[in-house]
Amino acid sequence: MPAFDNALFEVLRFAVLALGAWATVDAIIRPAAGYVATGKLTKPAWVAITAIATLVVWLSGVVSFLGLPAVVGIVVYLVDVRPALRGLQSGNSSW
């Protein structure tokens, strides 16, 4: 059974790495003024959070002392900051 566990953790790791890379690229391409307009942290802060979190997951894995907070940072960007920025760009300020 350890082989299955290791394979599952590797699949999780690569999935989170892909999400982290996507979040980092998305944070880079969004305009800096949008972060301030939505009341979120600044663009450099979110780029750093997502990039460092992706690096941490790559080096230590998903289920580790630093890996779990890194996953949380990536997920917060994708489910909170990104929709707010997209809503601002599309003119929907009700978000």
N, CA, C and O atoms as a MOPAC input file, in Angstrom:
PM7 MOZYME 1SCF
protein

 N      0.79000 1    -1.20800 1     0.00000 1
 C      0.00000 1     0.00000 1     0.00000 1
 C      0.83600 1     1.27700 1     0.00000 1
 O      0.33100 1     2.31300 1    -0.43300 1
 N      2.09200 1     1.26000 1     0.46400 1
 C      2.88700 1     2.49100 1     0.42800 1
 C      3.10300 1     3.01700 1    -0.99500 1
 O      3.22900 1     4.22500 1    -1.19500 1
 N      3.14400 1     2.13600 1    -1.96100 1
 C      3.33500 1     2.59300 1    -3.34100 1
 C      2.13500 1     3.42200 1    -3.80200 1
 O      2.29700 1     4.42900 1    -4.49100 1
 N      0.93700 1     2.99400 1    -3.42000 1
 C     -0.25700 1     3.75900 1    -3.77100 1
 C     -0.25100 1     5.12500 1    -3.08900 1
 O     -0.58100 1     6.13500 1    -3.71000 1
 N      0.12200 1     5.15200 1    -1.81400 1
 C      0.18200 1     6.41300 1    -1.08000 1
 C      1.17900 1     7.37200 1    -1.72200 1
 O      0.88100 1     8.55400 1    -1.89500 1
 N      2.34700 1     6.87600 1    -2.07300 1
 C      3.35300 1     7.72200 1    -2.70800 1
 C      2.87200 1     8.23900 1    -4.05600 1
 O      3.10000 1     9.40100 1    -4.39400 1
 N      2.21500 1     7.39400 1    -4.81700 1
 C      1.69600 1     7.82600 1    -6.11900 1
 C      0.61300 1     8.88900 1    -5.94100 1
 O      0.56000 1     9.85900 1    -6.69700 1
 N     -0.24300 1     8.70400 1    -4.94700 1
 C     -1.30100 1     9.68400 1    -4.69300 1
 C     -0.71700 1    11.03300 1    -4.28500 1
 O     -1.17800 1    12.07400 1    -4.75400 1
 N      0.28600 1    11.02300 1    -3.42200 1
 C      0.92000 1    12.27900 1    -2.99700 1
 C      1.63600 1    12.96000 1    -4.15200 1
 O      1.65200 1    14.18900 1    -4.22300 1
 N      2.22300 1    12.19800 1    -5.04800 1
 C      2.87800 1    12.80200 1    -6.21400 1
 C      1.85800 1    13.42500 1    -7.16300 1
 O      2.09700 1    14.49800 1    -7.71600 1
 N      0.73400 1    12.76100 1    -7.35100 1
 C     -0.32500 1    13.33500 1    -8.19500 1
 C     -0.83600 1    14.62400 1    -7.56500 1
 O     -1.03300 1    15.61700 1    -8.26600 1
 N     -1.05500 1    14.62200 1    -6.25000 1
 C     -1.46900 1    15.83300 1    -5.54500 1
 C     -0.43200 1    16.94200 1    -5.68200 1
 O     -0.76900 1    18.10500 1    -5.90500 1
 N      0.81000 1    16.56600 1    -5.54800 1
 C      1.89900 1    17.54700 1    -5.65100 1
 C      1.92000 1    18.19800 1    -7.02400 1
 O      2.02300 1    19.42000 1    -7.12400 1
 N      1.82300 1    17.40100 1    -8.08500 1
 C      1.86400 1    17.96800 1    -9.43600 1
 C      0.61100 1    18.79300 1    -9.73100 1
 O      0.68300 1    19.77900 1   -10.46400 1
 N     -0.52500 1    18.40600 1    -9.17400 1
 C     -1.74200 1    19.19300 1    -9.36100 1
 C     -1.60700 1    20.55900 1    -8.68100 1
 O     -1.98500 1    21.58000 1    -9.25600 1
 N     -1.07400 1    20.57500 1    -7.47400 1
 C     -0.89400 1    21.84000 1    -6.76400 1
 C      0.18900 1    22.68100 1    -7.43800 1
 O      0.08200 1    23.90700 1    -7.47300 1
 N      1.22100 1    22.04300 1    -7.96900 1
 C      2.23700 1    22.79400 1    -8.71400 1
 C      1.63000 1    23.46600 1    -9.94100 1
 O      1.95600 1    24.61300 1   -10.24600 1
 N      0.76000 1    22.76500 1   -10.63500 1
 C      0.10000 1    23.35100 1   -11.80400 1
 C     -0.79100 1    24.51800 1   -11.38600 1
 O     -0.78600 1    25.56400 1   -12.03500 1
 N     -1.55600 1    24.34800 1   -10.30900 1
 C     -2.39600 1    25.43700 1    -9.81500 1
 C     -1.55500 1    26.62700 1    -9.36400 1
 O     -1.91900 1    27.77800 1    -9.60500 1
 N     -0.44200 1    26.35000 1    -8.71700 1
 C      0.43300 1    27.43000 1    -8.26200 1
 C      1.06100 1    28.19300 1    -9.42100 1
 O      1.16900 1    29.41800 1    -9.37200 1
 N      1.47000 1    27.48400 1   -10.45100 1
 C      2.02600 1    28.15000 1   -11.62700 1
 C      0.95600 1    28.99500 1   -12.30500 1
 O      1.22000 1    30.12300 1   -12.72300 1
 N     -0.24500 1    28.45200 1   -12.41100 1
 C     -1.35500 1    29.19300 1   -13.01400 1
 C     -1.65900 1    30.44500 1   -12.19900 1
 O     -1.84700 1    31.51900 1   -12.76900 1
 N     -1.71100 1    30.32300 1   -10.87500 1
 C     -1.99900 1    31.46800 1   -10.01100 1
 C     -0.90900 1    32.53000 1   -10.12300 1
 O     -1.20500 1    33.72500 1   -10.13200 1
 N      0.34300 1    32.10400 1   -10.20800 1
 C      1.44100 1    33.06000 1   -10.32600 1
 C      1.37400 1    33.81700 1   -11.64100 1
 O      1.51200 1    35.04000 1   -11.66200 1
 N      1.16600 1    33.10800 1   -12.72300 1
 C      1.06700 1    33.76500 1   -14.03100 1
 C     -0.14600 1    34.69300 1   -14.05800 1
 O     -0.06500 1    35.80200 1   -14.58500 1
 N     -1.25700 1    34.25100 1   -13.50000 1
 C     -2.45400 1    35.08600 1   -13.45800 1
 C     -2.21300 1    36.34400 1   -12.63400 1
 O     -2.66200 1    37.42500 1   -13.01400 1
 N     -1.51100 1    36.21600 1   -11.51300 1
 C     -1.20800 1    37.38200 1   -10.67700 1
 C     -0.29400 1    38.36100 1   -11.41100 1
 O     -0.38700 1    39.57100 1   -11.21000 1
 N      0.58200 1    37.83900 1   -12.25600 1
 C      1.50100 1    38.70400 1   -13.00200 1
 C      0.77000 1    39.48800 1   -14.08400 1
 O      1.07200 1    40.66100 1   -14.30300 1
 N     -0.18500 1    38.86000 1   -14.76200 1
 C     -0.80300 1    39.53000 1   -15.90900 1
 C     -1.92100 1    40.49800 1   -15.52000 1
 O     -2.34100 1    41.29700 1   -16.35600 1
 N     -2.40900 1    40.45400 1   -14.29600 1
 C     -3.46000 1    41.37000 1   -13.87100 1
 C     -2.85500 1    42.74800 1   -13.59800 1
 O     -1.73000 1    42.83600 1   -13.10700 1
 N     -3.58900 1    43.82900 1   -13.90900 1
 C     -3.05900 1    45.17700 1   -13.66400 1
 C     -2.94500 1    45.48000 1   -12.17000 1
 O     -3.78300 1    45.05900 1   -11.37200 1
 N     -1.90000 1    46.21200 1   -11.81000 1
 C     -1.63100 1    46.51500 1   -10.40500 1
 C     -2.72600 1    47.36000 1    -9.77300 1
 O     -3.00100 1    47.22400 1    -8.58100 1
 N     -3.34800 1    48.22000 1   -10.54800 1
 C     -4.39400 1    49.07900 1    -9.99800 1
 C     -5.61000 1    48.27700 1    -9.55000 1
 O     -6.33500 1    48.70400 1    -8.65100 1
 N     -5.83700 1    47.14100 1   -10.15600 1
 C     -6.98100 1    46.31300 1    -9.78900 1
 C     -6.88000 1    45.77100 1    -8.37900 1
 O     -7.89000 1    45.64900 1    -7.68700 1
 N     -5.68200 1    45.44700 1    -7.94700 1
 C     -5.50100 1    44.92300 1    -6.59300 1
 C     -5.88300 1    45.97200 1    -5.55500 1
 O     -6.54000 1    45.67100 1    -4.55800 1
 N     -5.46100 1    47.20500 1    -5.80700 1
 C     -5.77100 1    48.28700 1    -4.87600 1
 C     -7.26500 1    48.60800 1    -4.92300 1
 O     -7.88300 1    48.84600 1    -3.88500 1
 N     -7.84100 1    48.61600 1    -6.11500 1
 C     -9.25700 1    48.95100 1    -6.26600 1
 C    -10.16600 1    47.93000 1    -5.58000 1
 O    -11.24100 1    48.28800 1    -5.09800 1
 N     -9.75400 1    46.68000 1    -5.53100 1
 C    -10.58000 1    45.66000 1    -4.88300 1
 C    -10.29200 1    45.52900 1    -3.38800 1
 O    -10.95600 1    44.75700 1    -2.69600 1
 N     -9.31600 1    46.27300 1    -2.88800 1
 C     -9.00900 1    46.24100 1    -1.46800 1
 C     -8.19100 1    45.03700 1    -1.04200 1
 O     -8.21100 1    44.65600 1     0.12900 1
 N     -7.48100 1    44.44100 1    -1.96700 1
 C     -6.65200 1    43.27700 1    -1.65900 1
 C     -5.21100 1    43.73900 1    -1.42800 1
 O     -4.91100 1    44.92800 1    -1.53700 1
 N     -4.33500 1    42.80800 1    -1.11400 1
 C     -2.91400 1    43.12500 1    -1.02900 1
 C     -2.42300 1    43.60300 1    -2.39200 1
 O     -3.11900 1    43.44600 1    -3.39600 1
 N     -1.24300 1    44.17800 1    -2.42700 1
 C     -0.71000 1    44.71400 1    -3.67300 1
 C     -0.31500 1    43.59700 1    -4.63700 1
 O     -0.20100 1    42.43400 1    -4.24900 1
 N     -0.11200 1    43.96800 1    -5.88700 1
 C      0.27800 1    43.00200 1    -6.90200 1
 C      1.60100 1    42.30800 1    -6.55100 1
 O      1.66800 1    41.08100 1    -6.61500 1
 N      2.66800 1    43.05700 1    -6.17700 1
 C      3.91100 1    42.35400 1    -5.81700 1
 C      3.73900 1    41.36300 1    -4.67200 1
 O      4.39300 1    40.32000 1    -4.64400 1
 N      2.85800 1    41.69000 1    -3.72400 1
 C      2.63300 1    40.78000 1    -2.60100 1
 C      1.99700 1    39.47700 1    -3.07500 1
 O      2.42500 1    38.40000 1    -2.66100 1
 N      0.97700 1    39.55700 1    -3.93800 1
 C      0.31600 1    38.33400 1    -4.40100 1
 C      1.20000 1    37.54700 1    -5.35900 1
 O      1.15400 1    36.31600 1    -5.36800 1
 N      1.99500 1    38.22600 1    -6.15500 1
 C      2.93500 1    37.49900 1    -7.01900 1
 C      3.93900 1    36.75800 1    -6.14800 1
 O      4.25800 1    35.60000 1    -6.41900 1
 N      4.43800 1    37.41100 1    -5.10700 1
 C      5.39300 1    36.76100 1    -4.21200 1
 C      4.75700 1    35.59900 1    -3.45700 1
 O      5.36500 1    34.53700 1    -3.32800 1
 N      3.54500 1    35.79200 1    -2.96200 1
 C      2.86300 1    34.72700 1    -2.21400 1
 C      2.67300 1    33.49400 1    -3.08600 1
 O      2.98600 1    32.37800 1    -2.67100 1
 N      2.16000 1    33.69700 1    -4.29600 1
 C      1.90500 1    32.53500 1    -5.15500 1
 C      3.19900 1    31.89400 1    -5.64300 1
 O      3.28100 1    30.67000 1    -5.73900 1
 N      4.20700 1    32.69800 1    -5.95000 1
 C      5.47600 1    32.13700 1    -6.43300 1
 C      6.20400 1    31.38300 1    -5.32300 1
 O      6.70200 1    30.27900 1    -5.54600 1
 N      6.26900 1    31.96600 1    -4.14000 1
 C      6.93900 1    31.29800 1    -3.02100 1
 C      6.17000 1    30.04900 1    -2.60600 1
 O      6.77700 1    29.03100 1    -2.27400 1
 N      4.85700 1    30.11700 1    -2.62200 1
 C      4.05700 1    28.94100 1    -2.27300 1
 C      4.29500 1    27.80800 1    -3.26700 1
 O      4.40400 1    26.64700 1    -2.87200 1
 N      4.37600 1    28.14000 1    -4.54800 1
 C      4.64900 1    27.11900 1    -5.56100 1
 C      6.03100 1    26.51800 1    -5.34800 1
 O      6.20600 1    25.30500 1    -5.46200 1
 N      6.99800 1    27.34700 1    -5.04600 1
 C      8.35800 1    26.86100 1    -4.78300 1
 C      8.39800 1    25.95600 1    -3.55000 1
 O      9.08500 1    24.93500 1    -3.54800 1
 N      7.66600 1    26.33200 1    -2.51000 1
 C      7.62400 1    25.51700 1    -1.28800 1
 C      7.01200 1    24.15400 1    -1.57400 1
 O      7.51400 1    23.13400 1    -1.10200 1
 N      5.92300 1    24.13200 1    -2.35100 1
 C      5.29300 1    22.85100 1    -2.68600 1
 C      6.24200 1    22.00500 1    -3.52000 1
 O      6.30700 1    20.78800 1    -3.34400 1
 N      6.97000 1    22.63200 1    -4.41700 1
 C      7.91100 1    21.88800 1    -5.25800 1
 C      9.03700 1    21.28800 1    -4.41800 1
 O      9.46200 1    20.15900 1    -4.66400 1
 N      9.51900 1    22.03800 1    -3.42600 1
 C     10.64800 1    21.56100 1    -2.62200 1
 C     10.23400 1    20.61100 1    -1.49800 1
 O     10.95000 1    19.65300 1    -1.20600 1
 N      9.08900 1    20.86500 1    -0.86500 1
 C      8.76200 1    20.06900 1     0.32000 1
 C      7.53900 1    19.18400 1     0.17500 1
 O      7.29200 1    18.34000 1     1.03600 1
 N      6.77200 1    19.35100 1    -0.88400 1
 C      5.58100 1    18.54000 1    -1.05800 1
 C      4.34800 1    19.22800 1    -0.50400 1
 O      4.42600 1    20.30600 1     0.08500 1
 N      3.21200 1    18.58600 1    -0.70500 1
 C      1.93700 1    19.17000 1    -0.30700 1
 C      1.67200 1    18.95200 1     1.17900 1
 O      1.24900 1    19.87300 1     1.87800 1
 N      1.91500 1    17.76200 1     1.65000 1
 C      1.60800 1    17.41900 1     3.03300 1
 C      2.88400 1    17.52800 1     3.85700 1
 O      3.56400 1    16.53800 1     4.12800 1
 N      3.18400 1    18.75800 1     4.24500 1
 C      4.34000 1    19.02200 1     5.09600 1
 C      4.04400 1    20.24400 1     5.93800 1
 O      2.99500 1    20.87200 1     5.78900 1
 N      4.96000 1    20.57900 1     6.81300 1
 C      4.76800 1    21.71300 1     7.71100 1
 C      4.60200 1    23.02000 1     6.94000 1
 O      3.78800 1    23.85900 1     7.32700 1
 N      5.34200 1    23.20600 1     5.87900 1
 C      5.23800 1    24.41500 1     5.06500 1
 C      4.34600 1    24.22400 1     3.84300 1
 O      3.86800 1    25.19900 1     3.26300 1
 N      4.12400 1    22.98900 1     3.45800 1
 C      3.33500 1    22.72300 1     2.26300 1
 C      1.86700 1    23.07900 1     2.39900 1
 O      1.26800 1    23.62100 1     1.47000 1
 N      1.28800 1    22.78000 1     3.54300 1
 C     -0.13500 1    23.07600 1     3.73200 1
 C     -0.43600 1    24.57600 1     3.73000 1
 O     -1.39500 1    24.98600 1     3.07700 1
 N      0.33900 1    25.41800 1     4.43400 1
 C      0.09500 1    26.86800 1     4.31400 1
 C      0.33900 1    27.39100 1     2.89400 1
 O     -0.31400 1    28.34200 1     2.46600 1
 N      1.25500 1    26.78800 1     2.17900 1
 C      1.49700 1    27.19200 1     0.79400 1
 C      0.27400 1    26.89800 1    -0.07100 1
 O     -0.11800 1    27.71700 1    -0.90100 1
 N     -0.31700 1    25.74300 1     0.12600 1
 C     -1.53700 1    25.39400 1    -0.61300 1
 C     -2.65400 1    26.37400 1    -0.27300 1
 O     -3.41100 1    26.78200 1    -1.15300 1
 N     -2.76000 1    26.74900 1     0.98900 1
 C     -3.78300 1    27.71500 1     1.40000 1
 C     -3.56600 1    29.05500 1     0.70800 1
 O     -4.53300 1    29.67700 1     0.26700 1
 N     -2.32300 1    29.51300 1     0.60200 1
 C     -2.03900 1    30.76700 1    -0.08600 1
 C     -2.44800 1    30.73700 1    -1.54400 1
 O     -3.01400 1    31.70500 1    -2.05300 1
 N     -2.16400 1    29.62900 1    -2.22200 1
 C     -2.54800 1    29.49100 1    -3.62800 1
 C     -4.06400 1    29.48000 1    -3.77100 1
 O     -4.61700 1    30.14400 1    -4.64800 1
 N     -4.72800 1    28.72700 1    -2.91200 1
 C     -6.18600 1    28.61200 1    -2.99100 1
 C     -6.86100 1    29.94400 1    -2.67200 1
 O     -7.85900 1    30.29000 1    -3.30500 1
 N     -6.34300 1    30.69000 1    -1.71200 1
 C     -6.92300 1    31.99700 1    -1.38800 1
 C     -6.84100 1    32.91800 1    -2.59700 1
 O     -7.79900 1    33.62700 1    -2.90200 1
 N     -5.71600 1    32.91300 1    -3.28200 1
 C     -5.61900 1    33.74900 1    -4.48100 1
 C     -6.66100 1    33.32700 1    -5.51800 1
 O     -7.35000 1    34.17100 1    -6.09200 1
 N     -6.77000 1    32.02700 1    -5.75300 1
 C     -7.65700 1    31.55600 1    -6.82000 1
 C     -9.13800 1    31.72300 1    -6.50600 1
 O     -9.92900 1    31.95000 1    -7.42200 1
 N     -9.53700 1    31.62000 1    -5.24600 1
 C    -10.97000 1    31.69200 1    -4.93400 1
 C    -11.42000 1    33.04400 1    -4.38500 1
 O    -12.62300 1    33.29900 1    -4.31700 1
 N    -10.49800 1    33.91000 1    -3.99400 1
 C    -10.88900 1    35.20400 1    -3.45400 1
 C    -10.37800 1    36.36700 1    -4.30300 1
 O    -11.16400 1    37.21400 1    -4.72600 1
 N     -9.10000 1    36.41400 1    -4.54800 1
 C     -8.50700 1    37.56700 1    -5.23500 1
 C     -8.80600 1    37.53300 1    -6.72600 1
 O     -9.22800 1    38.54200 1    -7.29100 1
 N     -8.59900 1    36.41100 1    -7.36300 1
 C     -8.80600 1    36.31900 1    -8.81600 1
 C    -10.23200 1    36.66100 1    -9.23400 1
 O    -10.40400 1    37.43600 1   -10.17500 1
 N    -11.27500 1    36.11600 1    -8.57400 1
 C    -12.63800 1    36.51200 1    -8.97000 1
 C    -12.90300 1    38.00600 1    -8.77100 1
 O    -13.61800 1    38.61500 1    -9.56700 1
 N    -12.34100 1    38.59700 1    -7.72500 1
 C    -12.53400 1    40.03400 1    -7.51000 1
 C    -11.87400 1    40.83400 1    -8.62900 1
 O    -12.44200 1    41.81600 1    -9.10600 1
 N    -10.69200 1    40.42600 1    -9.04600 1
 C    -10.00500 1    41.13000 1   -10.12700 1
 C    -10.72800 1    40.93500 1   -11.45000 1
 O    -10.83900 1    41.87500 1   -12.23600 1
 N    -11.21400 1    39.74400 1   -11.70300 1
 C    -11.94900 1    39.49000 1   -12.94800 1
 C    -13.25500 1    40.26400 1   -12.97800 1
 O    -13.64100 1    40.77700 1   -14.02800 1
 N    -13.94600 1    40.35900 1   -11.84000 1
 C    -15.17700 1    41.12700 1   -11.77400 1
 C    -14.94700 1    42.60200 1   -12.00200 1
 O    -15.77900 1    43.28300 1   -12.60200 1
 N    -13.82100 1    43.09800 1   -11.52400 1
 C    -13.48000 1    44.49800 1   -11.72400 1
 C    -13.17000 1    44.77200 1   -13.19100 1
 O    -13.56600 1    45.80900 1   -13.72300 1
 N    -12.47100 1    43.85800 1   -13.84600 1
 C    -12.12400 1    44.05900 1   -15.25500 1
 C    -13.33300 1    43.96500 1   -16.16000 1
 O    -13.38400 1    44.64200 1   -17.18700 1
 N    -14.31600 1    43.13600 1   -15.80400 1
 C    -15.49000 1    42.99600 1   -16.64600 1
 C    -16.54700 1    44.04600 1   -16.33800 1
 O    -17.59700 1    44.07300 1   -16.98100 1
 N    -16.28200 1    44.91500 1   -15.35600 1
 C    -17.20800 1    45.96100 1   -15.03400 1
 C    -18.24400 1    45.57100 1   -13.99600 1
 O    -19.13000 1    46.36400 1   -13.67500 1
 N    -18.14500 1    44.37100 1   -13.47500 1
 C    -19.09100 1    43.89300 1   -12.47000 1
 C    -18.52200 1    44.19700 1   -11.08100 1
 O    -17.73100 1    43.41600 1   -10.55100 1
 N    -18.91300 1    45.30300 1   -10.50500 1
 C    -18.36300 1    45.69400 1    -9.21900 1
 C    -19.19600 1    45.20400 1    -8.04600 1
 O    -18.92500 1    45.56900 1    -6.90200 1
 N    -20.21000 1    44.38000 1    -8.31300 1
 C    -21.05400 1    43.87400 1    -7.22900 1
 C    -20.38400 1    42.75800 1    -6.45500 1
 O    -20.89600 1    42.36600 1    -5.40600 1
 N    -19.28700 1    42.23900 1    -6.91100 1
 C    -18.58600 1    41.15500 1    -6.21300 1
 C    -17.97900 1    41.71700 1    -4.99500 1
 O    -17.33200 1    40.99500 1    -4.23700 1

